[in-house]
């Protein structure tokens, strides 16, 4: 069974930085996509960043230029470095594993709060 555990959330002032980490356990393939999504109160869950098995990275429009996703296939981890944080970045951030034939898996989420 796949398990995803996020860490690194917290409270930060606007303009600050945070690094989120996600550790995956279970059967993980290098060609699976790993990424980060977020959900703010009253809003739909949205893509923050994703790293595909082919090495392609995708970013949500609202974070482009401010976030960097990095993946370590040997350790089954995916990190999200977030810089120049804004109050509108406040949300619960979720790690997601997208597999080819085994479905998708989500972590429990980590809260990020950016104060103005």
N, C-alpha and C positions, 0 to 999 in steps of 0.2 A: 504494500500500500504506500502511496506517495504521501509525504507530509512536507509542508512548507512552513517555515517559522521565520517571521520577520522580526527585526530589531532595529533600533536606532532612532525611533521617533521621539518626539518631545516638543518642548516649547522653545521657540527661537524668535528673536526680534526681526522685524522686516529688514531686509538687506543681508541677513545672516545666511549661514549654510548648515546643511545637515547631510549626513550620509546614512542611508538605509541599507540594511543587509538582509538577504533572504537565503536561508540554508535549506536545501531540499534533501530529503532522504527517500529511499526506496529506489525503484527502477527509473532511472533518468537517462535518456539518450541525448547525445550531443546534438542530434538533429531536431530535438524538441525546442519549442520556443519558450523562452522565459522572459517575464516582463513584470512591469509595475503598472497598476491602475490605482485610481483614487476615487473616492466618493465623498462629496461634501453634503451636509444636511440639506435635504430637499432637492438634491440634484442626482442625475444619473451617474453611474460609474463610468469613468472615462479613462482612456489610455494615457499613461504618462510616458512610458518608454518600453520598448520590447527589443529583445535580441533573438533573432531567428537562428536556427541550426546552421544556416549557411553563412552566418556572420554579419548579416544585415541588421542594422539598428533602425528603429522607427521611433519617432518622438511625437507626442501630442503638440498641436500648434501652440498651446498656451505655455509650454515649457521649453520650446526650442531655443537653444542658445544658453539656457540656464541649467540644464540637467545633462548628466552623462551617465549612461548605463554601462556597466562592465560585468563580464561573466567569466567565471572560472569553471570550465567543464570538468576539470580534474577534481575539484572540491564540490561541485554541484552548488555553486553559490552565484547569486546575481546581486550586485550592488547598484545603488542609485545615488549619485552625488548631486545634490541640489544646491545651487548657489543663487544669490540675489533673490532670496525668498520674499514673497509678497503675502499680505494677509489673505488674498484669494487662493493661495496655495493650501490654506487650512483644509484638512480633510483626513479621512482614514485612508491610509495607503495599503494596498493589498498586493501581494506577490501572486503571480499566476504562472502556472505551467500548462502549456498547450501541447498535447501530444498528437501524434498522427492518427492513432486508432484507439487510444485508451481514454479519450475524453480530456476534459480540463480539470485542473485542480487549483484551489485557492488557499492562501494562508488565512490566518485569523484576523489580520490587519494590525496596523500600528498607527497611532494617532500622531499627526503633525499639526501643530498649532503655531501660527505666525502672528505675532502681536504687532500692532502698528505703532 
